[in-house]
């Protein structure tokens, strides 16, 4: 291991936790506990008791191999919720991200986790697992950052706050600290779902049997191979960002898994439209180049890494300080703070024609309709949503 321990990790995390506390207090100025839900009170108690025990392992990454990782050195940080209020910070050195055995030994030696070469190999191969925990040690949580947090304090604070506020750590904190709620399972004598066997889970959904395919003049039931063929040619071009490709890949998987659960066809369409939304936001971020310089009406300047979502969140969190998203300029131009504004921006930049705007608008409307339901929608085994959204996404990036 290469030792980078002279860096003041204790001071770094003390400063990070202090900033998290300050921003949480700013977001939730709790005066009367009766005015806020138990989940927020539980989060407040957890944040008030920070720091917790921290361990840091640094990974040396080949960024040519892992293009989504931004820096050659990035960190895996563990948080021990059993040690709230404990300022113990332990630096564990640097290993190569390709060192599967070393990574496995770190998890086993430092945390007593059962060695799992399968997990270690998967983690080191992809480096896309941003969070994980172990069922045998549920109070220890791991966060993997795609960048060197030594040099990006502000971004780390935002990611840590997001992990606590809306990420998987939120559930663990709330579940651990909030006051006991009504147990409706007990109150209404609700029974647990029956645990299905693998063979039961992978049975063909009966609804799909109503759909047939003509083959050699004869009708036959649709097979899982048919569903795969429906989407096999639906591809995104290389210029499309990995984040968008990931969402779209989930949409394709869900379409195939509709073989087992008919409702997955609907979820597949939802994810296809979510991929379109992701593509639009990412296209704006790409246009900003290497940095996003924000200027508000007061003339204040703030610099962020290019990201529509980060700009939006920064303005939302700092509205009282004069960062109104409707009046902020980014790199000298008005910030397109909503989806209609983003679609206008696409037209103004001639990334799409005026007549195409209504088509993108329709995709965004369907994403909205599927995200905010009153009654469930039902889509069938038709790949058109995937085909159309792939075409619209590729259109946005074809000129790069």
Residue pairs with C-beta under 8 A, 6 or more apart in sequence:
1 93
1 94
1 95
2 60
2 93
2 94
3 93
3 94
4 58
4 73
4 91
4 93
4 94
5 91
5 93
7 91
7 150
9 54
9 56
9 89
9 91
10 87
10 89
12 149
12 150
12 153
13 51
13 54
13 89
14 51
14 87
15 153
16 153
16 156
16 157
16 160
17 50
17 51
19 157
20 47
20 50
20 157
20 160
20 161
20 164
21 47
21 48
21 50
23 157
23 161
23 317
24 43
24 44
24 47
24 161
24 164
24 165
26 317
27 317
28 36
28 40
28 43
28 44
30 36
30 40
30 41
30 44
33 41
38 174
38 178
38 179
38 181
39 174
39 178
41 178
41 179
42 173
42 174
42 176
42 177
42 178
42 179
43 164
43 165
43 170
43 173
43 174
43 177
45 177
46 81
46 84
46 164
46 173
46 176
46 177
47 164
49 84
49 85
50 84
50 85
51 84
51 85
51 86
51 87
51 89
52 79
52 80
52 81
52 83
52 84
52 85
52 86
53 79
53 80
53 82
53 83
53 86
53 88
53 89
53 90
54 77
54 78
54 79
54 80
54 88
54 89
54 90
55 77
55 78
55 80
55 89
55 90
55 91
55 92
55 110
55 111
56 75
56 76
56 77
56 78
56 89
56 90
56 91
56 92
57 75
57 76
57 92
57 93
57 94
57 95
57 106
57 110
58 73
58 74
58 75
58 76
58 92
58 93
58 94
58 95
59 73
59 74
59 75
59 76
59 94
59 95
59 96
59 97
59 127
60 72
60 73
60 94
60 95
60 96
60 97
61 69
61 71
61 72
61 73
61 74
61 97
61 127
62 72
62 97
62 98
63 69
63 70
63 71
63 72
66 97
66 127
67 242
68 127
68 128
68 146
68 242
69 127
69 146
69 147
70 146
70 147
70 148
71 146
71 147
71 148
71 151
72 148
73 94
73 148
73 150
74 144
74 145
74 146
74 147
74 148
74 149
75 144
75 145
75 148
75 149
76 142
76 143
76 144
76 145
77 142
77 143
77 144
77 145
77 149
78 110
78 111
78 140
78 141
78 142
78 143
79 140
79 141
79 142
79 143
79 169
80 86
80 139
80 140
81 139
81 140
81 141
81 172
81 173
81 176
82 139
82 140
92 106
92 110
95 102
95 103
95 106
96 102
97 124
97 127
98 124
99 124
100 117
100 120
100 121
100 124
101 120
103 120
103 123
103 124
104 115
104 116
104 117
104 120
105 115
107 113
107 115
107 116
107 120
108 114
108 115
111 134
111 137
111 140
112 137
113 134
113 136
113 137
114 134
114 136
122 129
123 129
123 132
123 144
127 144
127 146
129 144
130 143
130 144
130 145
130 146
131 141
131 142
131 143
131 144
131 163
131 167
131 168
131 169
132 141
132 142
133 140
133 141
133 142
133 168
133 172
134 140
138 172
139 172
139 176
141 168
141 169
141 172
143 159
143 160
143 163
143 169
145 156
145 159
147 155
149 155
149 156
155 305
158 310
158 313
163 169
163 170
164 170
164 173
184 190
201 260
202 260
203 260
204 221
204 224
204 259
204 260
205 258
205 259
205 260
205 261
205 262
207 262
208 221
208 222
208 258
208 259
208 262
208 381
209 221
211 221
211 222
211 380
211 381
212 219
212 220
212 221
212 222
213 219
213 220
213 221
213 222
213 226
222 259
222 381
223 259
224 256
224 259
227 255
227 256
227 258
227 259
227 381
228 256
230 255
230 381
230 383
231 252
231 255
231 256
231 383
231 386
234 252
234 383
234 386
234 387
234 390
235 390
236 244
236 245
236 248
236 390
236 393
236 394
237 394
237 397
237 398
239 397
239 398
239 400
240 279
240 393
240 394
240 397
241 279
241 282
241 286
243 278
243 282
244 275
244 278
244 279
244 282
244 393
247 271
247 274
247 275
247 278
248 271
248 272
248 275
248 386
248 389
248 390
248 393
250 271
251 268
251 269
251 270
251 271
251 272
251 274
251 275
251 385
251 386
251 389
252 268
252 386
254 264
254 265
254 267
254 268
254 271
255 264
255 265
255 268
255 381
255 383
255 386
257 264
258 264
258 265
258 268
258 381
262 380
263 376
263 378
265 379
265 380
265 381
265 382
266 370
266 376
266 377
266 378
266 379
268 379
268 385
268 386
269 366
269 370
269 379
269 385
269 386
270 367
270 370
270 371
272 385
272 386
272 389
273 363
273 364
273 366
273 367
273 370
273 385
273 389
274 367
274 371
275 389
275 393
276 360
276 363
276 364
276 367
276 389
276 392
276 393
277 339
277 364
277 367
279 392
279 393
279 396
279 397
280 339
280 342
280 343
280 346
280 360
280 364
280 396
281 308
281 309
281 342
282 308
283 346
283 351
283 396
283 397
284 308
284 336
284 342
284 345
285 292
285 306
285 307
285 308
286 306
286 397
286 400
287 349
288 306
288 330
288 331
289 306
289 331
290 306
291 303
291 304
291 305
291 306
292 303
292 304
292 305
292 306
292 307
292 310
292 311
292 330
292 331
293 301
293 302
293 303
293 330
293 331
293 332
294 301
294 302
294 303
294 304
294 311
294 314
294 315
294 323
294 328
294 329
294 330
294 335
295 301
295 328
295 329
295 332
296 322
296 323
296 324
296 327
296 328
297 322
297 324
297 327
298 322
300 322
300 323
302 314
302 323
304 310
304 311
304 314
308 336
308 342
311 325
311 328
311 330
311 335
312 325
312 337
314 323
315 323
315 324
315 325
315 328
315 335
315 337
316 325
319 325
325 335
325 337
326 337
328 334
328 335
328 337
329 335
336 342
336 344
336 345
339 364
340 361
343 357
343 360
343 361
343 364
344 357
346 352
346 357
346 360
346 396
347 353
347 354
347 357
351 395
351 396
351 399
352 360
352 395
352 396
356 395
359 392
360 392
363 388
363 389
363 392
366 385
369 377
370 377
379 385
